[in-house]
Amino acid sequence: MRTKYIWLIPLLLILQVSVTRAQNPVKMGKLKSPKLTEVSGIVSSYANNSLFWVHNDSGDKANIYLIDSLADLKATVHLEGINVVDAEDIASLMIDGVPHLLLADMGNNLRNRDTLSLFLFKEPVLDKLNASYTVARKDILEIRYRYQDKRRDAEALFVDPLDNMVYIISKRDFRSTLFRLSISDRARSTVQELFPLMQLPLTFVTAADIRQDGRYIAVKNLTSIFIWKRDENQDIISALKRPYVQVPYEIEPQGEAICFDRNKRRFYTISERPFGLDSYLYAYEY
């Protein structure tokens, strides 16, 4: 999301009916790299839980970046031969025991794109001696989709670890709407049409994640974080129809990214840097 939407923060503060007093999250580190000014997605690495994959939104090339728990840049990875218009989230998943990443080129602020794309590739295995890598085009799968009812903007997705179905949450609807798509071999060969599954009792969603065991789902907008607990083998829709817990949140300059820790009962947030404001990697207990 571009900085022109920063004015929405005061409005959302008024509209949000149950904003709670912020707790004191752990400030892990300050984002300093000039390459990372508009971070809009984050996910913890399968290879090392103390490292995180992040990306910028519109304006960057097809890159993802590896940062550590102090928010220091460790490596840049370029996705060869693809065009990313507005990447808004990133997710992780296991396929046949191999860690993969899913980069979502799904930003659509002006609703001028009919078909959107997800890019699936193996999580890069990095050499500590190098700081720049490339994922070959042949190793990247593009999954295309469109919304059945109308063009939409979205900035949040997660992948259910129980069946690897992808869930997308719209942003600019009065009530953010949930959609689902498949990354199966058959689904990769066509443009999938997504149908609304349900509406959430919140709006302007900017990020989402699911814990690696599938038991907790986190969704955030610019002012609040919501967590749903999911019973064992419960489907996603049934879980999201249950009451949520609103987690006290330290409002960031333009917070558009959230992810769960893989080992501890923590989640992390990080922000864009509008107008040159500072951005920190925060850790929360839940």
Residue pairs with C-beta under 8 A, 6 or more apart in sequence:
1 40
1 57
1 88
1 107
1 109
1 155
1 206
1 254
1 256
1 272
2 57
2 58
2 109
3 254
3 272
3 274
3 275
5 254
6 253
6 254
6 274
6 275
8 204
8 222
9 222
9 223
9 251
12 203
12 204
12 221
12 222
12 223
13 19
13 223
15 203
16 223
16 224
18 224
18 246
19 223
19 224
19 246
20 246
20 248
21 248
22 248
22 249
22 250
22 251
23 248
23 249
23 250
23 284
24 250
25 250
25 269
25 282
25 283
25 284
26 282
26 283
26 284
27 280
27 281
27 282
28 69
28 70
28 71
28 268
28 280
28 281
28 282
28 283
29 68
29 69
29 70
29 71
29 72
29 280
29 281
30 71
30 278
30 279
30 280
31 39
31 67
31 71
31 270
31 273
31 278
31 279
31 280
31 281
32 71
32 72
32 73
33 65
33 67
33 72
33 73
35 56
35 65
35 73
35 76
36 54
36 56
36 65
36 67
36 73
36 273
37 56
37 272
37 273
38 56
38 57
38 58
38 59
38 60
38 272
38 273
39 54
39 55
39 56
39 256
39 257
39 270
39 271
39 272
39 273
39 279
40 55
40 56
40 57
40 87
40 88
40 89
40 155
40 206
40 207
40 256
40 257
40 272
41 54
41 55
41 57
41 87
41 88
41 89
41 90
41 103
41 104
41 207
41 256
41 257
42 52
42 53
42 54
42 90
42 257
42 258
42 259
42 268
42 269
42 270
43 52
43 53
43 90
43 91
43 92
43 101
43 209
43 259
44 51
44 52
44 53
44 92
44 259
44 260
44 261
44 262
44 268
45 51
45 52
45 53
45 66
45 92
45 123
46 92
46 94
46 99
46 123
46 262
47 99
47 123
47 125
47 126
49 261
49 262
49 263
50 68
50 69
51 66
51 67
51 68
51 69
51 74
52 66
52 67
52 68
52 69
52 259
52 268
52 281
53 64
53 65
53 66
53 90
53 92
53 101
53 123
54 64
54 65
54 66
54 67
54 90
54 257
54 270
55 63
55 64
55 65
55 87
55 90
55 103
56 63
56 87
57 86
57 87
57 88
57 107
57 256
57 272
58 85
58 86
58 87
58 107
60 84
60 87
61 78
61 84
62 78
62 79
62 80
62 82
62 83
62 84
62 119
63 76
63 77
63 78
63 79
64 76
64 77
64 79
64 90
64 101
64 103
65 73
65 75
65 76
65 77
66 73
66 74
66 75
66 76
66 77
66 126
67 73
67 74
67 281
68 74
69 281
70 281
71 270
71 279
71 280
71 281
74 126
74 131
75 126
75 130
75 131
75 132
75 133
76 131
76 132
76 133
77 124
77 126
77 132
77 133
77 134
77 135
78 132
78 133
78 134
78 135
79 103
79 119
79 121
79 134
79 135
79 137
79 140
80 134
80 135
80 136
80 137
80 140
81 136
81 137
81 140
82 119
82 137
82 140
82 142
84 103
84 105
84 119
85 105
85 107
85 113
86 105
86 106
86 107
86 108
86 109
87 103
87 104
87 105
87 107
88 104
88 105
88 106
88 107
88 154
88 155
88 156
88 256
89 104
89 106
89 155
89 156
89 157
89 207
89 208
89 257
90 101
90 102
90 103
90 104
91 101
91 102
91 104
91 157
91 158
91 159
91 166
91 209
92 99
92 100
92 101
92 102
92 123
92 159
93 99
93 100
93 102
93 159
93 161
93 164
94 100
94 161
94 164
95 164
98 122
99 122
99 123
100 120
100 121
100 122
100 123
101 120
101 121
101 122
101 123
102 118
102 119
102 120
102 157
102 159
102 166
102 183
103 118
103 119
103 121
104 118
104 154
104 157
104 168
105 116
105 117
105 118
105 119
106 116
106 117
106 118
106 153
106 154
106 155
106 157
106 168
107 153
107 154
107 155
108 116
108 151
108 152
108 153
108 154
109 153
111 150
111 151
111 152
111 153
112 151
113 151
114 146
114 151
115 144
115 145
115 146
115 191
116 144
116 145
116 146
117 142
117 143
117 144
117 145
118 142
118 143
118 145
118 157
118 166
118 181
118 183
119 140
119 141
119 142
119 143
120 140
120 141
120 142
120 143
120 183
121 135
121 139
121 140
121 141
122 135
122 139
124 133
124 135
126 133
141 183
141 188
142 188
143 181
143 183
143 187
143 188
143 192
144 190
144 191
144 192
145 181
145 191
145 192
145 193
145 194
146 191
146 192
146 193
146 194
147 179
147 193
147 194
148 193
148 194
148 195
148 196
149 195
149 196
152 170
152 171
152 172
152 173
152 177
153 170
153 171
153 172
154 168
154 169
154 170
154 171
154 179
154 205
155 171
155 205
155 206
155 207
155 256
156 168
156 169
156 171
156 176
156 205
156 206
156 207
156 208
156 219
156 220
157 166
157 167
157 168
157 169
157 208
158 166
158 167
158 208
158 209
158 210
158 217
159 165
159 166
159 167
159 210
160 166
160 167
160 210
160 214
160 236
161 210
161 212
161 213
161 214
162 214
162 233
164 183
165 180
165 181
165 182
165 236
166 180
166 181
166 182
166 183
167 178
167 179
167 180
167 208
167 236
168 178
168 179
168 180
168 181
168 194
169 176
169 177
169 178
169 179
169 200
169 205
169 208
169 219
170 176
170 177
170 178
170 179
170 205
171 204
171 205
171 206
172 204
173 199
173 203
174 203
175 199
175 200
175 201
175 202
175 203
176 199
176 200
176 202
176 203
176 204
176 205
176 219
177 196
177 197
177 198
177 199
177 200
178 196
178 197
178 198
178 199
178 200
178 236
178 237
178 240
179 194
179 195
179 196
179 197
180 194
180 197
180 236
181 187
181 192
181 194
182 192
197 237
198 237
198 240
198 241
200 219
200 240
201 244
202 219
202 221
202 224
202 226
203 221
204 221
204 222
205 219
205 220
205 221
206 220
206 221
206 222
206 255
206 256
206 257
207 219
207 220
207 255
207 256
207 257
207 258
207 269
208 217
208 218
208 219
208 220
208 258
209 217
209 218
209 258
209 259
209 260
209 267
210 216
210 217
210 218
210 260
211 217
211 260
212 260
212 262
214 230
215 229
215 230
215 232
216 227
216 228
216 229
216 230
216 260
216 286
217 227
217 228
217 230
217 236
217 239
217 240
218 225
218 226
218 227
218 258
218 260
218 267
219 225
219 226
219 227
219 228
219 244
220 226
220 249
220 255
220 258
220 269
222 251
222 254
222 255
222 256
223 249
223 251
224 246
224 247
224 249
225 246
225 247
225 249
225 258
225 267
225 269
225 284
226 244
226 245
226 246
226 247
227 244
227 245
227 246
227 247
227 286
228 239
228 240
228 242
228 244
228 245
229 239
229 242
229 245
230 236
230 239
231 239
245 286
247 284
247 286
249 269
249 284
250 282
252 269
252 270
252 271
252 279
252 280
252 282
253 271
253 272
253 273
253 274
253 275
253 277
253 278
253 279
254 271
254 272
254 273
254 274
255 269
255 270
255 271
255 272
256 271
256 272
257 269
257 270
257 271
258 267
258 268
258 269
259 267
259 268
260 266
260 267
260 268
261 267
261 268
261 283
265 285
265 286
266 283
266 284
266 285
266 286
267 283
267 284
267 286
268 281
268 282
268 283
268 284
269 281
269 282
269 284
270 279
270 280
270 281
270 282
271 277
271 279
271 280
272 279
273 279
